[in-house]
Amino acid sequence: IERLLEKMAEKAACTQLENERIRELNDTAQNISYGNIHTGVNIQVNRIADVDDELIEQYDAISGPLLTISKQLQKSLVQQLKDKQRGGKQTGLMMGRRLDAHALCRNDGKVFYKNALPNEIPEMAVGLLLDESGSMSACDRCTYARASAIILYDFCRSLHIPIMVYGHSTGYESVDLYSYAEFESFDHDDKYRMVDIGARGSNRDGAALRFVAEQLSRRPEEVKILILVSDGQPADSGYYGSAAEEDLRGIKQEYRRKGLLFIAAAIGDDKQNIERIYGDSFMDITDLNQLPVKLTAVVKRHMRV
């Protein structure tokens, strides 16, 4: 009974903290300057304060194969990270000051070695922003985006990389942001919240992008990566065409100057327009099966292992 009561009290405390967090996120959203193009548009942050059993059951039903993929993607990296942090002996070199007696029998000349000094892995934070417009329901795009979010979240958490996961859509004269995973967790239930990722309304990308970029830019980590997953160019009432594209380019340039690394993963038929908007940050995901692999590859590449 004591354990049950303690668990109930802990759950109630976490729910209260989450409700306070939702209020703080919405306060933050109201205090960001989004630019004239978003004047009169309300920004609303939505987050599930108390994860119910249905979400947990759905997660348990789909997560097995996804977590297996995450572990496979981590496998080679984990040992490399340990080796880099520990240092050690690097063998099989063509040139050097030290001969490796065990390699003298080789015919390729790779008989030298050197002692590798321990290196600190650069601290990193990752932000993932998912397009949840209605068109994401086509061709299982939303299913793949949800699966990729779960995989990337597990991948980063297992490697102690802070990660936030957001989705965005629109309502009537509003941008709806969906907080699935925050950098700091109270109840450790963010993995269950991601089951709620879905296809909803339109996409007013600029406001959502600026909110997530602002949150990520405040992180203390050396490397900050913002990954966007979208199936089309911006399309909302009063927000489309060249004006919307210019808004997105401006946001990208502004936060690049603040140290953010941008990756725009295009998963729909609108790849050409997305490439035009994001330029050198563009990533073409032709095969949706490759989405989680390519997203985790972005993180691995910037770890400089």
C-alpha positions as CSV (number, residue, x, y, z in Angstrom):
1,I,0.0,0.0,0.0
2,E,2.9,2.4,0.8
3,R,4.5,1.7,-2.5
4,L,1.2,2.3,-4.3
5,L,0.6,5.6,-2.4
6,E,4.1,6.7,-3.2
7,K,3.7,5.9,-6.8
8,M,0.4,7.8,-6.9
9,A,1.9,10.8,-5.2
10,E,4.9,10.8,-7.6
11,K,2.5,10.7,-10.6
12,A,0.4,13.6,-9.2
13,A,3.6,15.6,-8.7
14,C,4.8,14.9,-12.2
15,T,1.4,15.9,-13.7
16,Q,1.5,19.2,-11.7
17,L,5.1,19.9,-13.0
18,E,4.0,19.1,-16.5
19,N,1.0,21.5,-16.3
20,E,3.4,24.2,-15.0
21,R,5.7,23.4,-17.9
22,I,2.9,23.8,-20.4
23,R,2.1,27.3,-19.0
24,E,5.8,28.2,-19.2
25,L,6.1,27.0,-22.8
26,N,3.1,29.1,-23.8
27,D,4.5,32.1,-22.0
28,T,7.7,31.6,-23.9
29,A,5.8,31.3,-27.2
30,Q,4.0,34.6,-26.6
31,N,7.2,36.4,-25.9
32,I,9.0,35.5,-29.2
33,S,8.9,38.0,-32.0
34,Y,7.8,36.0,-35.1
35,G,7.9,38.9,-37.6
36,N,5.2,40.8,-39.4
37,I,4.2,37.9,-41.6
38,H,2.8,36.1,-38.5
39,T,1.0,39.2,-37.0
40,G,-2.4,38.2,-35.6
41,V,-1.6,34.5,-35.5
42,N,-1.8,32.9,-32.1
43,I,0.9,30.4,-31.1
44,Q,-0.4,27.6,-28.9
45,V,1.9,24.9,-27.4
46,N,0.1,21.6,-26.6
47,R,1.5,18.8,-24.5
48,I,0.0,15.8,-22.8
49,A,0.4,16.4,-19.1
50,D,-0.6,12.9,-18.0
51,V,0.2,10.0,-20.2
52,D,-2.7,7.4,-20.2
53,D,-2.5,3.6,-20.4
54,E,-3.7,3.6,-24.0
55,L,-0.6,5.5,-25.2
56,I,1.6,3.2,-23.3
57,E,-0.1,0.1,-24.8
58,Q,0.2,1.6,-28.3
59,Y,3.9,2.3,-27.8
60,D,4.6,-1.2,-26.4
61,A,2.8,-2.6,-29.5
62,I,5.0,-0.8,-32.1
63,S,8.3,0.0,-30.3
64,G,10.0,-3.4,-30.4
65,P,11.4,-3.4,-34.0
66,L,12.0,0.4,-33.7
67,L,14.2,0.0,-30.6
68,T,16.0,-2.8,-32.3
69,I,16.9,-0.5,-35.1
70,S,18.1,2.1,-32.6
71,K,20.3,-0.4,-30.9
72,Q,21.8,-1.5,-34.2
73,L,22.6,2.1,-35.1
74,Q,24.2,2.7,-31.8
75,K,26.3,-0.5,-31.8
76,S,29.3,0.6,-33.8
77,L,29.2,4.1,-32.3
78,V,29.3,3.1,-28.7
79,Q,32.6,1.3,-28.9
80,Q,34.1,4.2,-30.9
81,L,33.0,6.7,-28.3
82,K,34.5,4.6,-25.5
83,D,37.8,4.2,-27.5
84,K,38.0,8.0,-28.1
85,Q,37.3,8.9,-24.5
86,R,39.8,6.3,-23.2
87,G,42.5,6.9,-25.8
88,G,44.7,3.9,-26.6
89,K,47.0,2.5,-29.3
90,Q,46.4,3.3,-33.0
91,T,48.0,0.6,-35.2
92,G,48.4,-0.1,-38.9
93,L,50.0,3.3,-39.9
94,M,52.1,3.8,-43.0
95,M,54.3,6.3,-41.2
96,G,55.3,7.0,-37.6
97,R,58.0,7.1,-34.9
98,R,57.2,3.7,-33.4
99,L,57.4,0.3,-35.0
100,D,54.8,-2.3,-34.1
101,A,56.7,-5.5,-33.7
102,H,53.6,-7.6,-34.2
103,A,53.0,-6.0,-37.6
104,L,56.5,-6.5,-39.1
105,C,55.3,-9.5,-41.1
106,R,52.9,-7.3,-43.1
107,N,53.6,-6.7,-46.7
108,D,51.7,-3.4,-47.1
109,G,54.1,-1.3,-45.0
110,K,51.6,-0.5,-42.3
111,V,54.0,-1.3,-39.5
112,F,53.9,1.8,-37.3
113,Y,51.7,2.8,-34.4
114,K,51.0,5.8,-32.2
115,N,49.4,6.3,-28.8
116,A,46.1,8.1,-29.2
117,L,45.3,10.6,-26.5
118,P,41.9,10.6,-24.8
119,N,39.5,13.0,-26.3
120,E,36.3,14.6,-25.0
121,I,33.3,14.1,-27.2
122,P,31.8,17.5,-28.1
123,E,28.6,18.1,-26.2
124,M,25.5,18.1,-28.4
125,A,21.8,18.8,-28.3
126,V,19.3,17.9,-31.0
127,G,15.9,19.4,-31.9
128,L,13.5,17.5,-34.2
129,L,10.6,19.4,-35.8
130,L,8.0,17.3,-37.6
131,D,5.5,18.6,-40.2
132,E,2.0,17.4,-39.1
133,S,0.0,18.9,-42.0
134,G,-2.9,16.9,-43.4
135,S,-0.8,15.8,-46.4
136,M,1.4,13.8,-44.1
137,S,-1.3,11.1,-44.0
138,A,-0.5,10.2,-47.6
139,C,1.8,7.3,-48.4
140,D,2.3,6.5,-44.7
141,R,4.5,9.6,-44.3
142,C,3.3,10.3,-40.8
143,T,3.8,6.7,-39.8
144,Y,7.4,6.8,-40.9
145,A,7.9,10.2,-39.3
146,R,6.5,8.9,-36.0
147,A,8.7,5.8,-36.2
148,S,11.8,7.9,-37.0
149,A,11.1,10.2,-34.0
150,I,10.9,7.2,-31.7
151,I,14.2,5.7,-33.1
152,L,16.0,9.0,-33.0
153,Y,14.8,9.8,-29.5
154,D,16.0,6.4,-28.2
155,F,19.3,6.7,-30.1
156,C,20.0,10.1,-28.5
157,R,18.9,9.3,-25.0
158,S,21.0,6.1,-25.0
159,L,24.1,8.2,-25.9
160,H,23.2,10.8,-23.3
161,I,22.4,13.5,-26.0
162,P,19.7,15.9,-25.0
163,I,16.8,15.9,-27.5
164,M,13.5,17.7,-28.0
165,V,10.8,16.5,-30.4
166,Y,8.0,18.9,-31.6
167,G,5.3,18.7,-34.2
168,H,3.4,21.6,-35.8
169,S,0.2,22.2,-37.6
170,T,-2.4,25.0,-37.7
171,G,-5.9,25.8,-36.4
172,Y,-8.1,28.8,-37.2
173,E,-5.6,31.8,-37.2
174,S,-3.3,29.8,-35.0
175,V,-0.1,27.7,-35.1
176,D,-0.4,24.6,-33.0
177,L,2.8,23.3,-31.6
178,Y,2.9,19.8,-30.1
179,S,5.6,19.1,-27.5
180,Y,6.4,15.4,-27.5
181,A,9.8,15.4,-25.9
182,E,11.6,18.1,-23.9
183,F,15.2,18.2,-23.0
184,E,14.5,17.6,-19.4
185,S,11.9,15.0,-18.4
186,F,9.9,14.9,-15.2
187,D,8.0,11.6,-15.7
188,H,10.2,9.8,-18.3
189,D,7.1,9.3,-20.4
190,D,8.1,11.3,-23.5
191,K,8.6,8.2,-25.5
192,Y,4.9,7.4,-25.0
193,R,3.8,11.0,-26.0
194,M,5.4,10.5,-29.4
195,V,2.7,7.9,-30.2
196,D,0.3,10.8,-30.6
197,I,2.2,12.2,-33.6
198,G,-0.3,12.5,-36.5
199,A,-1.5,14.4,-39.6
200,R,-3.6,17.4,-38.7
201,G,-4.2,20.8,-40.5
202,S,-2.0,23.1,-42.6
203,N,1.6,24.1,-42.1
204,R,2.8,27.6,-41.1
205,D,6.4,26.5,-40.9
206,G,8.1,29.8,-40.0
207,A,6.5,30.3,-36.6
208,A,7.1,26.7,-35.6
209,L,10.7,26.7,-36.8
210,R,11.5,30.0,-34.9
211,F,10.0,28.6,-31.7
212,V,12.0,25.4,-31.8
213,A,15.2,27.2,-33.0
214,E,14.9,29.7,-30.1
215,Q,14.6,26.9,-27.6
216,L,17.5,25.0,-29.0
217,S,19.7,28.1,-29.3
218,R,19.5,28.6,-25.6
219,R,21.2,25.3,-24.9
220,P,24.8,25.3,-23.5
221,E,26.0,22.4,-25.7
222,E,28.8,23.1,-28.2
223,V,26.9,21.4,-31.2
224,K,23.2,22.2,-31.7
225,I,21.4,20.4,-34.6
226,L,17.9,21.3,-35.7
227,I,16.3,18.7,-38.0
228,L,13.2,19.5,-39.9
229,V,11.0,16.7,-41.5
230,S,8.5,18.0,-44.0
231,D,6.6,16.8,-47.0
232,G,5.9,20.2,-48.6
233,Q,6.4,23.9,-48.7
234,P,4.6,26.3,-46.3
235,A,0.9,26.5,-47.0
236,D,-1.5,28.4,-44.7
237,S,-3.9,31.3,-45.0
238,G,-1.8,34.4,-45.7
239,Y,1.4,32.3,-45.6
240,Y,2.6,30.8,-48.8
241,G,4.7,31.5,-51.9
242,S,7.8,33.6,-52.1
243,A,7.0,35.6,-48.9
244,A,6.7,32.5,-46.8
245,E,9.9,31.0,-48.4
246,E,11.8,34.3,-47.6
247,D,10.6,34.0,-44.0
248,L,12.1,30.5,-43.7
249,R,15.4,31.5,-45.3
250,G,15.7,34.4,-43.0
251,I,15.1,32.2,-39.9
252,K,17.6,29.7,-41.1
253,Q,20.3,32.4,-41.6
254,E,19.5,34.1,-38.3
255,Y,19.9,31.0,-36.2
256,R,22.9,29.7,-38.2
257,R,24.7,32.8,-37.0
258,K,23.7,31.7,-33.5
259,G,25.5,28.4,-34.1
260,L,22.6,26.1,-35.1
261,L,23.1,23.4,-37.7
262,F,20.1,23.0,-40.0
263,I,19.0,19.8,-41.8
264,A,15.7,19.9,-43.8
265,A,14.6,16.3,-44.6
266,A,12.1,16.3,-47.5
267,I,9.9,13.2,-47.6
268,G,7.2,14.1,-50.1
269,D,6.7,15.0,-53.7
270,D,7.6,18.7,-53.1
271,K,11.3,18.1,-52.7
272,Q,12.3,20.6,-55.4
273,N,10.6,23.5,-53.6
274,I,12.0,22.4,-50.2
275,E,15.5,22.3,-51.7
276,R,15.0,25.8,-53.1
277,I,14.0,27.1,-49.6
278,Y,16.7,25.5,-47.5
279,G,19.6,25.2,-50.0
280,D,22.6,23.4,-48.6
281,S,20.6,22.2,-45.6
282,F,18.4,20.1,-47.8
283,M,18.3,16.3,-47.4
284,D,16.4,14.2,-50.0
285,I,14.6,11.2,-48.4
286,T,13.4,9.3,-51.5
287,D,13.0,6.0,-49.6
288,L,11.0,6.5,-46.4
289,N,12.6,3.3,-45.0
290,Q,15.9,5.2,-44.9
291,L,14.5,8.2,-42.9
292,P,15.6,6.9,-39.4
293,V,19.0,5.8,-40.7
294,K,19.7,9.2,-42.3
295,L,18.5,11.2,-39.3
296,T,20.7,9.3,-36.9
297,A,23.6,9.6,-39.5
298,V,23.3,13.4,-39.1
299,V,23.9,13.1,-35.4
300,K,26.8,10.6,-35.8
301,R,28.5,12.7,-38.4
302,H,28.6,15.8,-36.1
303,M,29.9,13.8,-33.2
304,R,33.2,13.7,-35.1
305,V,34.1,10.2,-33.9
